[in-house]
Amino acid sequence: MQAWQVHENGEPGEVMRLQDVEPPTPGDGQVLLKVRAANINFPDALLCRGQYQVRPPLPFTPGVEICGETEDGRRVIANPALPHGGFAQYAVADAAALLPAPDALDDAEAAALHIGYQTGWFGLHRRAGLEAGETLLVHAAAGGVGSAAVQLGKAAGATVIGVVGGSGKAAVARELGCDVVIDRRSEDVVAAVKEATGGRGADVIYDPVGGEAYTQSAKAVAFEGRIVVVGFASGTIPSPGLNHALVKNYSILGLHWGLYNTKNPKLVQHCHEQLTELAARGAIKPLVSERVPLGGAAAAVQKVADGLTTGRIAVVMEEAA
């Protein structure tokens, strides 16, 4: 089979090589899946660079989220078990963690439903307790993680403010349903949030960026607001001033979604049921901005690494396409 392999750490476009290799052999409790589509996530770039919290042995195949097909023909969503990731014709995954792909979504959309939307659902509902009528601020609202949070926020009945970088991404954020869109390149984010909320600030802030975005969040959060720390796509990990959290009376909430797979997997299943229902009624639909064949995976991962994408890029196998 064909698979992209990383033999040394570095930039994805330089270290990913498409090779002919033997299909992986499932271990105990694992199944072999025919890959129908693989969604590209920022962690795939971090894996290539050797900067992710999980460091599979070299050589490995990146690709942490797929829509695959079981031997009996079922269409499923899975997180492949590294080092046999999803940018290949076949991958392996834990049998107990397979989730049915929603009928309402095609392969590329189904591949993009899992990590970003589970993270959004847990962040907004489990951690922040977002309520209808509240104001949600989403950083990087046109990106893969942010676009999921925007849709989930709207589905929950919140007023959604999206922060983006550039006019093109602003247009995407509006199409996603943002009630207010702020272009951080041309506007003062904090002032714009205060203006949009009558000086009150945002009740919940969803931050997958870190760095300057977190600094803005601390200034723009409302009384009894909640800042959900999801990741650090900016490359800068902020150091929150806890005295500031005290005097403004807001909460800083960390979210490591992957922990739920071991700490409380039943919640992951419950979340997938919620997401499937939302997809069935059209309340959420992953924004797949680009679909590339397997041969285009390395360039696409590099594009995600460089922050040049909106929504999601999916690697779609030729047979599925």
N, C-alpha and C positions, 0 to 999 in steps of 0.2 A: 504494500500500500504506500501511498504518498503521505508524508508528514513533514511539517516544519520542525527543525531541530535547532537547539541552541547549544553549541559546544563550548562557548566562552561568553562571559558576561560583557555587555556593552549596549549600544543603541540598537533597538530592534531591527532597523533597516540594514544594519551592518552584520549582526550576529545570527539572524534567523536564516537557515538554509533549508530549501525544499529537497527532501531526499526520499529514496525508495528504501523502506524498512519493513521488517516483519510486523504483522499486526500484533498488538499487545496481548498478553495472556492474562485473563482475569485471575485475581487472587481469591482467597476465601471471602465469601459474601459480596463478591463483585460480579458485574456482568459486562459483556462486550457490547458496545453500542455502535451502530452505523451512524456516523455523523451526518445530519441533514443540513444543519446550519450552526455556526458558532458565532456568538456575539463577542465583540472586542471590548474589553474593559481596561481601565487604566492600570490595574494590577498586572495585566499581561506585559505592559511595558516595564513595570517595576521588576517583574520576574526576570525579564531579559537583562536588566541592569544589575541584578543581584541585590536589589534594594527592598524586596518584599519580605514580610515577616516569615513567609515560608520559602525555603531555599531548596528546591529539588536537586538531586544529584545531576551533574552534567553527563551526557547530553540529555536534555528534556524537551518535550513539546509543550509550548504554552497553550493557553486557551482554557479559561476557567468556567465557561458557561456555554452550554449547547442545547439544541433541540436534536434529539437522536431517535433512533429506531431500534427497538429490541428485536431479538431473533424471531419472536412470534408476531412482529409487525406493529407493535404498539408505539405510538408517537409520545415521547417523554421529554421532560426537561431534566437536565442533570448538571452537576458540577463534576467534571472529570477528575479522577484520582491521579494527581501528578506522580511521576513524571510523564504520564501518558495523557496530555492535554487535548483540547478540542480542535486544534488547527491541523487536522489529519482526517483521513477517510474513516478511521475507526478510533474509538477511545474506550476506556474502561471507567466505570463509576460504581459506587456502592449501591447495591440493589435496594437496600432499605430506604435510601434517600431519593429514589426516583419519584418524580411528580408527573401526573398526566398533563400533556400539552393541551391548553384550552382549544376547543374546536373553533372558537371565534378568531383565532390568530393563525397566520401562516407560519412557516418554519422560522423565518428570520425574526418575526415579531415574538414568537414563543421563546426563541433563544434569548431574547432581550428582556423577558418578563421577570426573570428570577432575582438576580442579585440586586439590581437597582431598585426594583419595586418592593422586594422584601425589605431592603434597607430603609426605603421611604416609609413603608407601612409601620415597621417597628419604631422608627425614629419619631414619626408624627403621632402615632396612636399609643404604642406601648410605653415609650419614654416620655414624650412631651404632653400626651393627653390633649391633643388638638380638638377643639370643640367648634361646632358650627357657629358662624358669626365672628370668630376670631380672625385676626390678621396674621397671615403666614408670609414671611420673607424668605425667598429661596435664592441663594447665591449660585452663580453659574447655571441659571435657569434654563438655558438652551442646550446644555450638555446632557449626557446620558443619565447621570445620577439626578441632576437638577430637574430635567424634564419629567422624570417619574414623580418626583416630589410635587411638582406643579399640578400634575393631573390628579394625584391622590389628595392634595389639598383642596382642589376644586370639588372633587367627589365628596369630600367631608363637609362641604358647605362653608369653607373659609374664603376670605378675601385674600387673594394671592398677589404679592409684589415680587416681581422677578428682577434680579440684578444680572446684567449681561455685559460683555465687552464687545462693542461694535454694533453698527446699525443692522447688519445682516442677522446677527443673533437676536437683536431686539425684535425683528419681524417674526422670527421663529417663536420667541417667547409669547408674543401676542397671539399667534396661531394656536399655541398650546392652551391658551385660556387665561393668561395672566391679566389681572384687572389693572395693574399698574406695572409698567416696565421702566427700569432705570438703567441707563447706559453709563457704567462706571468710568468710561473713557472721556465722557463729555459732561457728566453731571456729578454734583456732590451727593454721594449716596446717602449719608446721614441726613442732610438737609432735605433731600427728596422724600425720604421715608417719613420724617417728621411732618412734612407738608401733606403727604398723602394720608396720614393718620391723625391729623388735627393736633399734632404735637405729642401724641401719646406714645408712639413707637409701635413696634411689632410684637405681638404676643408670643409667637414662636418663630425662631430663626433657624433655618436648615443650612448648615455650612459644611460643604465638602471641599472647601478651598483652603481655609486657614490663612495665615499671614495677615495681609492688610484687610482681607474680608472679615476676619475675626475681630480686628480692631474696630471696624465699622459696626459689627454686630453689637459689641458691648456698648456702643454709643447710641444705637438705634433700638435697643430692646426696651419693651414697656415694663412698667411696674408689675412684678410677679410674672414676668416673661420667662421664656425658656430658650436657651441657645443649645441646639443639638449639634455636637461636634461629630462629623461623619468621616472626615478625611482631610488630607493636606495636599491637594492637587497643585497648590502654589509652590510646594517644595519647602515651605517655611512653617515650622510648628510653633504656634504662639505660646506665650507664657502668660496666662490670665492673671489679672490683678484681683485676688480674692477679696481685698478690701473694697474694690469697686463693686463686686457682686453683692457684698454685704450692704453697702450704703444705697445701692439702687434696688436691692431686693429682687434679684433675678437668679435663675438656676442655670448651671452649666452641666449639660448632660452628655456623657460619652456614649457612643454606640459602636460596638464591634459586633455586627450582625452574625458573623460566622460562629461566634460562641454559642448561639442558640441551637446550632446543629448538634452540639454535644450536651449542653446544659439543659435544654428543654425542646427537643425536636418536635414534640406535639404542637408547639406554638408555630413552628415553621409550616407544618401541614395545615393548621388552622388559617394562617396567613394566606397560603396558596389557595385555599377554598374561597377566601374573601376576594382575592385578586381575580380568580376565575369568574366569579359572579360579576365583578365590576367590568371585566372584559366582555362578558356575554351581553351586558346591557349597554356597551359602548362608552362607559364612563372613563375607561383607561384604554390606551392603545399605544404600545411602544413606538416612538418616533424613530423609524429606521431610515436614516437619510441617505444611506448608500449600501448597496449590496455588491460584493466583489467575489470573484471565483477564488478557489483555494490558492491559485498562483499569485494572487494579489494580496495575500494576508500580511506579509512582512511590511510592505509599503503602507498598508492600512493601519497596522499597529503603530508604526512610526508617526503617522498622522495624528492618531489619538494621543501619543506621547507628547507631541508638539502642541497640543491644544488647539488644533485647527479644525475640529469637527463640531457639528451640531447633532444632537440626538445620538443615535447609535450607528456604527458600521457593523454589518454582519457579513461573515464569510459563508457563502451559500454554495453547497456542493452542486456540481453540474447536473447530476441526475435529478436533484430536488428542484433546481431552477427550471 
